[in-house]
């Protein structure tokens, strides 16, 4: 769908909705006032005022699941004002300032948010959010109804900065990356589970005690955080469960439990991730031709014979055969 031009492009309107919002076409046609009116006041329900004499610039990606949404992107200096007459719901927004600074004025409080920090805002009461410089923000929208039975007194946290080093904030922002994984959102059940997990994490961030009712979201976020770290460190041939435990500040026993619940082990997951990376490199026809032993070492294998044996067991062909098959078919597989 579009708003006066190619501003919003829907990718999937069946429960999982993804679209890009950009003010660029309106700026090019001299219609920024129309963008502010349609996107700002009518759709997002807030008034937008550009600051510092700079023309408005917004370029963001929005992703929506049942009862949960996330918006991430760049914004020029601006003041966003939610007037009383624009309020139409009481959902809660968690705003993370990835780059830049912001100031929230709500419920008689003033909060300054620096890069990496976050702040909770209430859609149900008037508020002013000021971004004096160009910012990259990530906003998570939560259903108050779903949070109500998970945590009490959430309004006490409105307009109070959340430290960038808060462990649950790191888990929440890391787990939200799953919205980029189409396989993890392939069914309505999976999309609902991700939404529920995000609300579990929000409740923990907002002060709820860890318990059985919130354990599923915490487990899912922990597991994703570990997998993400493993992917980042695959080249390290000495990577161990102890290394990840220290980095994630959890026990080795808990790591083993999480992987067991996922139907695998730490060792098997690391090996399979390394093999998958090697396979992608070997079958990538756009990449420069490189020796197989160099690819193996780059993927964290310091024993070439073990790499060859494991690769054959996993793909039923040798690395050389995989490369040759890709060249023969003329495409990666």
N, C-alpha and C positions, 0 to 999 in steps of 0.2 A: 504494500500500500504506500501511498505517497501523500505528502502535505504540500501542495503548491509546487511540486517539483520532486526531484529525486532525493528527498530528505530521509525518508523512512522506507527501507526495503525489507519486507517480511521474508524470512527464510522458511519458517515453519509455523503455521498458526494453530497446530493441533497440540495443545497443552504446552509444548515447548515453543516459545516465541523469541526470536532473535531479530533485532533490527538496529540499524545504524541511524543516528541522528546527527546531522551536520547543518550548520548555518551557512556554509559556503555558497550554495546556490542562491540563497536569498541575498547574501552580501553582493554577489556578482550582478544580481538584477536590481539592486537598490531597494529591496523589500525586507530589510531586517525588522522593521516595525511589525510586519505581518508575521514573521517568525516568532517574535516575542509574544505577540497576541495569541497565535494559534498554539504553538508548542508550550509557551510559558503559562499563560493564564488559563487557557481552555483545557489543555491536556495535563500538564503537570501541576496546575493550580497554584502557581506563584508568579509574582511580578519580578521581572528581570531588569536591572538598571546597569548598563555598562559603566565602568569606572576608568579613571586616569586618562580620559579623552581618547580611549581606544575603541575601535568598533568591536561589536560583539563577535566572539568566536566560540563555537561549541562544536566539538567533534567527539561523540561518545557512542559506545556500543551498549545496547540494553539486552538483557536476557531475562526471560520471565518463566517461572515454574508455578505450579499451583501454590498460591499463598506466599510466594517469595519472588523477589526480583533483584537484579543487580545491574547497576549502570557504572561504566568505567570510561573515562576519557579526559580530554583536555578542555579547559575553560579559560577564557581571557579574564582579566580583572573585572569583577562584577559584584553587585549587591543583589541578593535574592531575598524577597520579602513575601512571606505567606501572611496575607491579610485575613482577618476574621471571616470576611465574606467569601474567601476562596477555599475555606476548609470544608472538605466533604468526607473525611474519614479520620480515624484516630490510630492508623498504623504507625509503626516506629521505624525510623531510618537511622542506620549506623553509617556515618560518613568518615571515611579514612582519607587523610590527605597524603597521597603518595609523594607528591612534590608540591612545594609551595607552602603557604600558610593560610589559615582561615580564622574567622571569629564568629561565634554563634551567640546570639542574644535571644534568650527564651526563658520564660517562667521567672523573670526577675534576675536571671544569672547571665554572666558574660564569660565565655570560655574562649581562650586562644588555643588554636590547634596547630602544632608544628608538623613538619614533614615526618611521616611515619606514625603519627598519633591519630586517634579517632575520637569521635564524639557522638553521643546519642541525641537525636532530635525527635520531637513528638509532632506528628502531622495534625494532631487535634487541637493545638494551641498556636496562636500567632508566633512568628519567629522571623528573625533577620539573620541571614548568613552572608558574611562579607569575605570576599577573596581579593585582597588588595593587589596581588600579583598573579601572573599566569600560574594555573594550578593543574595538577593531574589528580583527580578525585576518584574514589571508588565508593559507591553508595549501595548499601544493602537494605532492602525493604522487608520488614518482618510484620506478620499479622499479630496485632495485639491480642486477638482472641486466642491464638495458638500459644502465645507466651503466658497468658493469664494463669494457666494451670501449672506452668513450669517455674515461674518466679513471681515473687510479690514485690511491691514497692519499687517497680522498675522506674517510675517517674522520678524517684530520688536521684537517678543517675543522669537525667536529662541535663544537657549543657555542662557536663563535667568531663574534662579531657581524660582519655584512656591512654595510658603510657604505651609507647611503641614496643616496649619489651614485655608487655603483658603476654604470658604464655598462651592463654586462650585466644587472644586477638591474633597471634601468629598462626595458631591452628585454624581459626575460622577463615582468615584470608587465604591461607594455603589450601584449605579444603574447597573453597569457592572456585578454585581453578578447575574443578571437575565439570563446571558448566561448559568448558571447552572440549570435553570428551564426549563425542556423540555416542560412543558405545555404552558409556555409563548412564546415558539418558534415553536409551533406545525404546523403553516401554513406559507406560503410564505408572507402573509400579515402581520402577527405578526413579522416575522423576519425583514421585511422591516421597520416596525414601530420602532423596537428596534434600528436598525441602524440609522434611522432618529433622534430618541431621543438622541442617543450618539453624533451625529453631532451637535444637538441643544446645548447640554451641553458643548461640546468642544468650540463652538462659544462664549458662555457666559464666559467660562474660559479664552478665548483669547481676551476678551474685548468688545464683542458685547453688545449692550444695550438690556435689557429685553423688549420684545415686543410681539405682537400677533404671529409673525412668529416663535418665539422660545418658546412660552408658553407651547406647548404640551410636549416637552422634559422636561422642568422644572417641570411641573405637575406630569409627570410620575416618575421622580426621587424623588420628594418630597413624593409622595404616597408610593413608595417602602421604602424610608428611615423611614417613620413612621411605616409601617408594620413591618420592621425589628426590630425597637426598641420595638414595642409591643411584638413580639415573644420573644425578650430577657428578657422582664420584666413581662411575664405572671404570674409568681409566686407571684408578688406583687398585693395582693387583693385590694389595695387602688389606683391602677393605674388609673389616670384620664386624660381627654383630656387636662386639664391644665398642668399636668406633661409633657406630650408629647410636648405641645406647647412651654413650657419653654426650654426643651431640644433641640428642633429643631429650636428654635428662630423664630417662626412664630405665628400667632394669632390663637386662638381657632376657630374663625369664618372661617378662611381659611382651617383649618383641617376638619371642618364639610362639607365645600364645596367640598373638595377633595374626601371624602368618599361618599358624595352624588353623585358625578360624577361617582363613581365606583359602584353605585347601592346599597349602604349599609349605615350604620351609624357607628360612632366610637364605640358606645356601643355594637351594634350587631357584629361588627367585632371582638372585644375583646372576647365577649362571645363565638362566634363560634370557635375562635382559641383555647380557653381554652378547650372547649368540644372536639375538634379534638385531642388535646394532650392527654386528659384523655382517649379517645377512643383508641388511639394508645397504651397507656400503658396497658390498660385493656386487649387488645386482643393480646399483645405481649407474645407469649408462651415461648420466651427465657428469659424473665425478671422474677426476683424472685416474688413470690406471695406476694402481699401487700394488706393491708386493703383498702377498697374503700374510706373510709373517708380520709385516708392519701393521696391517689392519688388526691382526690378532692382538698384538701388544697394545695398540691404541684402545682396544675394547676391554683391556684388563686381564688378558691371558698372558702369563709369562712362561707358559709351557706349550710350545707349538704342537707337539704330538697330542697333548690332552685336548687342545682346541680342535684339531682335526677330527679326533675321535668323537668329541661331544657334538660337533657340528653335524657329523654324519648321522649320529643317533637321533638328533633333533630333526633334521631335514631330509634324511634318507638319501643324501648325496654329499660329496666332498665339497669344500669351498671352491675348488677349481671348477667342478661340475656346475655349481650354482652360478658362477660367473659366466661360464660358457653357455648355459641354458638361457640366461638373460640376454646375452648377445644374439643368440639364435632366434629368439622370439621377438627381439627388437624392443623389449620393454621390461621394466622391473616387475617382479612378481613376489 
